[in-house]
């Protein structure tokens, strides 16, 4: 018997993105699923967008006070009626075989939770494609976000993630964390003996941030979240998590070396790294403009994440602050 699916979408304000996501869901080859949209206290009215699709899709719409994406997904999960919960971010677009492939993979690949990759749509602008490259490149994240061969244990992310509802309920769903709540859930699943899998045929088109300023702020928050996750799940700490911070510090020391000692040995390594990123991005995207922007977005990502990680690590480990005191905006009490 085919698995039954409830798609849960937590959203704050993104009316246009919601329209595009729902429109892509109307084109599914398998139309047997329900959609639960949780309006997380949006400042604009999303109901007109929902009404456009009520005759084409089985949609349940709920509005609640703002609590962040994790707790909003929990809110939607409680109202889901099907066996599997599928979480997607409001700024993604899915291909027409998305639901069909999920159901097929669930039957073929035993797991309690799964995830898929994200990528750039051909219609995205150049900056979105550059940011997508830097978030999925082997030279930044090691390719772990979209390659099942790149990790020994795949960590589903909430932009494209499925969990058995029974299992989700057993572990209590997403935590009170506003940032990093999805890797937190993945590691909680492992700690409770549940299994995760990577489905390589359910990639979504992820719009991400539309300028470097917003992208910088987002990855800075990701960096801040990682030492918190390391405290919550010490068995899954990796030295590679600190690489962006070492990258940032190395860059600073490179300039110190250059101005004080007149040598550029350290900076030469960054020159080589820049060269490799540019030509790899050019090979992947086949567009010189995107490749140039990809160099910028890569440095924005590495520096912002690295600074966030370093700041968080110092506050938690040197000053011994509690995570909720160090980063109160990252938490919402249940």
DRENVEX-646996 format. One record per residue (C-alpha): residue in one letter; x negated, y negated, z negated. Coordinates in steps of 0.5 Angstrom, whole numbers. Each point is the difference from the previous one (the first is absolute). Layout:
REM residues N
 aa    px    py    pz
  A     X     Y     Z
...
***
This chain:
REM residues 334
 aa    px    py    pz
  X     0     0     0
  X    -3    -7     2
  X    -2    -4    -6
  X     5    -6    -2
  X    -3    -7     0
  X     1    -7    -3
  X    -4    -6     2
  X    -1    -5    -5
  X    -2    -7     2
  X    -2    -5    -6
  X     0    -7     3
  X    -1    -7    -2
  X     2    -6     5
  X    -3     4     6
  X     7    -1     4
  X    -3     0     7
  X    -5     6    -1
  X     6     4    -3
  X     4    -1     6
  X    -6     3     4
  X     0     6    -5
  X     7     1     1
  X     0     0     7
  X    -5     5     1
  X     4     5    -5
  X     6    -1     5
  X    -5     3     5
  X    -1     7    -3
  X     0     6     3
  X     3     3    -6
  X     5    -4    -3
  X     2     4    -7
  X    -3    -5    -5
  X     3    -5    -5
  X    -4    -7    -1
  X     0    -3    -7
  X    -2    -8     1
  X    -2    -3    -7
  X     0    -7     0
  X    -5    -2    -5
  X     3    -7    -2
  X    -1    -3     7
  X     1    -8     0
  X     3     1     7
  X     7     4     2
  X    -2     7     3
  X     7     2     1
  X     1    -3     7
  X    -6     4     2
  X     3     7    -3
  X     7    -1     3
  X    -3     0     7
  X    -2     7    -1
  X     6     3    -5
  X     4     3     6
  X    -7     3     3
  X    -3     3    -7
  X     2     3    -6
  X    -2    -6    -5
  X     1    -2    -7
  X    -2    -7    -2
  X    -2    -2    -7
  X    -2    -6    -3
  X    -4    -1    -7
  X    -4    -5    -4
  X    -8     0     3
  X    -4     5    -4
  X    -5     2     6
  X     0     6     5
  X    -1     6    -5
  X     6    -1    -4
  X     4    -2     6
  X    -2     6     3
  X     2     4    -6
  X     7    -4     0
  X     1     2     7
  X    -2     8    -2
  X     5     0    -5
  X     5    -1     5
  X    -2     5     5
  X     4     6     2
  X    -5     4     4
  X    -6     5    -2
  X    -5    -4     3
  X    -2    -8    -2
  X    -4    -3     6
  X    -3    -7    -2
  X    -2    -5     5
  X    -2    -7     0
  X     5    -6     3
  X    -5    -2     4
  X    -1     7     4
  X     3     2     7
  X     1     8     1
  X    -1     4     6
  X     7     3     3
  X    -3     7    -2
  X    -1    -2    -8
  X     5     4    -3
  X     0     6     4
  X    -7     0    -1
  X     0     0    -7
  X     5     5    -1
  X    -4     5     5
  X    -6    -2    -4
  X     3     2    -7
  X     2     7     2
  X    -7     1     3
  X    -4    -3    -5
  X     2     2    -8
  X    -1    -6    -4
  X     4    -4    -5
  X    -2    -7     3
  X    -3    -2     6
  X    -3    -7     4
  X    -1    -2     7
  X    -5    -5     3
  X     1    -7     2
  X    -2    -4     6
  X     1    -6     5
  X     6     0     5
  X    -2    -3     7
  X     5    -6    -1
  X    -4    -2    -7
  X    -4    -6     1
  X    -8     0     0
  X    -1    -2    -7
  X     5     5    -2
  X    -4     5     4
  X    -6    -2    -3
  X     2     1    -7
  X     3     7     2
  X    -7     2     2
  X    -3    -3    -6
  X     5     4    -5
  X    -1     7     4
  X    -7    -1     2
  X    -6     5    -2
  X    -4    -6    -1
  X     4    -2    -6
  X     5     5    -3
  X    -4     6     3
  X     7     1     4
  X     3     3    -6
  X     7    -3     2
  X     1     3     6
  X    -4     6     1
  X     1     7    -3
  X    -7     2     1
  X    -3    -6    -4
  X     3     2    -7
  X     0     7    -4
  X     6    -2    -3
  X     5    -5     4
  X     3    -6    -4
  X     7    -2     3
  X     1    -7     0
  X     7    -3    -1
  X     0    -4     7
  X     1     8     3
  X     1     5    -6
  X     5     5    -1
  X     1     4    -7
  X     5     5    -2
  X     5    -3    -4
  X     0     5    -5
  X    -8    -1    -1
  X     1    -7     0
  X     5     0    -6
  X    -4     5    -4
  X    -6    -5     0
  X     4    -6    -1
  X    -1    -3     7
  X    -4    -6     1
  X    -3    -4    -6
  X     1    -7    -3
  X    -7    -2     5
  X     2    -5     5
  X    -7     1     4
  X    -3     7     1
  X     7     4    -2
  X    -1     4     5
  X    -7     3    -1
  X     3     0    -7
  X     5     5     2
  X    -4     4     4
  X    -5     2    -6
  X     6     1    -4
  X     3     5     4
  X    -7     4     0
  X    -1    -1    -7
  X     7     4    -1
  X    -2     5     5
  X     4    -2     6
  X    -3     0     7
  X    -1    -5     5
  X    -1     0     8
  X    -2    -4     6
  X     5     0     6
  X    -4    -2     6
  X     6    -1     5
  X     4    -5    -4
  X    -4    -6     0
  X     3    -7    -1
  X    -1    -7     3
  X    -2    -4    -5
  X     0    -8     0
  X    -4    -2    -6
  X    -2    -7    -1
  X     1    -5     6
  X    -6    -4    -3
  X    -7     1    -3
  X     2    -4    -6
  X     6     4    -2
  X    -4     6     2
  X    -6    -2    -5
  X     5    -1    -6
  X     3     7     2
  X    -6     4     0
  X    -3    -4    -6
  X     6     3    -4
  X    -1     7     2
  X    -7    -1    -2
  X     2    -3    -7
  X     5     7     0
  X    -6     5     1
  X    -3    -1    -7
  X     7     1    -3
  X     1     6     4
  X    -7     3    -2
  X     2    -1    -8
  X     7     3     1
  X    -3     6     4
  X    -7     1    -2
  X    -1     7     4
  X     1    -3     6
  X    -5    -6     0
  X    -5     0     6
  X    -6    -4     0
  X     2    -3     7
  X     5    -4    -3
  X    -5    -5    -2
  X    -3     0     7
  X     3    -7     2
  X    -2    -3    -7
  X    -7     2     2
  X     1    -2     7
  X     1    -7    -3
  X    -5     0    -5
  X    -5     2     5
  X     2    -6     5
  X    -1    -5    -6
  X    -7     3    -1
  X    -2     0     7
  X     1    -8     0
  X    -4     0    -6
  X    -6     4     2
  X     0    -4     7
  X     0    -7    -4
  X    -4     2    -5
  X    -5     5     3
  X     1    -2     7
  X     1     7     2
  X     7     2     4
  X    -1     8    -2
  X     7     1    -3
  X     3    -5     5
  X    -2     4     6
  X     4     6    -3
  X     6    -4     0
  X    -2    -2     7
  X     0     7     2
  X     6     1    -3
  X     4    -6     4
  X    -3     3     6
  X     3     7    -1
  X     7    -2    -2
  X     0    -5     6
  X    -2     6     5
  X     4     5    -4
  X     6    -5     0
  X    -1    -1     8
  X     0     7     1
  X     6     1    -4
  X     5    -6     2
  X    -4    -1     7
  X     1    -7    -1
  X    -6    -5    -1
  X     5    -5    -4
  X     3     5    -5
  X    -7     3    -1
  X    -3    -7    -2
  X     6    -1    -4
  X    -1     7    -3
  X    -7    -2    -3
  X     3    -6    -3
  X     6     4    -3
  X    -5     5    -2
  X    -4    -5    -4
  X     6    -3    -3
  X     2     7    -2
  X    -6     2    -3
  X    -2    -6    -4
  X     7    -1    -3
  X     1     7    -2
  X    -7     0    -3
  X     1    -6    -4
  X     7     2    -2
  X    -3     7    -2
  X    -6    -4    -4
  X     5    -4    -4
  X     4     5    -2
  X    -5     5    -2
  X    -4    -6    -4
  X     7    -2    -4
  X     2     7    -1
  X    -7     3    -2
  X    -4    -6    -3
  X     5    -4    -3
  X     4     6    -1
  X     7    -3     2
  X     6     4     1
  X     2     0     7
  X     7    -3    -1
  X    -4    -6    -4
  X    -5     0     5
  X     5     0     6
  X     7    -2    -2
  X     3    -1     7
  X    -2     7     2
  X     5     3    -5
  X     7     0    -1
  X     3     4    -7
  X     5     5     2
***
